[in-house]
Amino acid sequence: MWLFLILLFILGWLHSMVNLSLLKKRRYILIFALGLSAISYGLFPLAIKINVQTINQAMRDANILSLACTYQIIEALAIMLLALVLIKSHYGGKAAVIPESSALFPSGVFLGGVFIFQVYFFNVIHDFPFPIAALIFSLLILAIVGASSWVIRNLISSWAWRVEIKILLSFFQMVLAMFIPLVVAGMRTNAQGYKMNAVATIVTLTCMMIPVILGFSLKRYYCQENI
């Protein structure tokens, strides 16, 4: 199950970084990175009070996971809808319905994952002052966010491609959030002879994603052919 949760966090991180790369004003990226670092540092008194066992127990709780996955599905649907409105306003030459600063709102799974990693970070470090460790962690967040958004912006120069990738990532997050409760249900019924096969599930997810990726690729190809 942790494999799916880590994959969901990675998708949330990529989505947040692609989102930031859409910002024209780079000071917004700096504001986001500094804000996330400051929040991370401010939460360290809470993070040091939580142990790994508590996190593991929460991640095995079907009610908590179902609630988190429901939120992720709703968030993904809202983001895909807003992205379509953003594309329409961008190419329609109209005033932006969605302000540029909306990209400052990252994926909720990404924020939750950062806090969980912070808890693990503090549980690994024992003989080091927590305030200094928290400062190091927050500086790492600042560097990773700044570097990631810069790399994506320069690696994928096309604004349209970045928006489409944003939609794709949201779709993948939604599909994965639909599968995680099934994995939890499989673990709960394991004693009755049912066992969720992680490899088969990953293959199924991949098969579902391939047509979507091909559809976007063909769309881009035909659009370029018609120009």
Phi, psi and omega in degrees: 000325180299330178300317181290322179293319178295319178297321178295321177294318179298318177297320178296321178294313180298318179299317181295321181289321175296321178301314180295326182294344179282346181290131178281324181269115185291342179294334176295321178296318178296319178298316180297312182298316179294320179295316179295321178295318180294318178296318179300316180292321181292336182270359185296328176299327176284320183296324182286346179272348182259131178262169183296325181298322178296318178296314180299319179295320179294323181288344177263356180281118184297323182293316180296314181295320179296320179296315180296319181291324176298316177300318182296320179296314179297317179298316181296317179297318180295319181294318179296320178294315180294326179295322177295320176296322179297318179295316181298316180290328181291314183269346180276352179072015180266168176297139184297122177289324179255121180295152181300327182294351178295338178291349179284350179269107185278178176294136179297326178295323178297315180296317178297321180294323178299318180293319179296318177296325178296319178299314178297321180301314181287333178285336178279322182271120181247316186261043182219136180302129184298320178300321179290319178297321178294322178295317178299316180297317181293324177292325176296318177299316179301313182293318183293316180296313180297315182292319183296312180295324179293317181296314180296318181297322182273333179284322179243091186287333183287124178297320181297319179297320181294322177293319180295321177296322176301317178294316179300315180297320178296320178296315180297321177298319180296314180297316180295321179295333176286331183277329185301315176301328177293323177295317179297318178297323177295323178292324181288330180262011182299327181292341181267009175102000179263137180221126179282124180270111184296319181296315180297323179294317179297319178298319178298315178299318180297317179296328178287328184279329184302312178299325179295313180297318178296321179299314178295319181295316179295321178300314179297321182296312182292327177295320179289327179292329183273353179286000000 
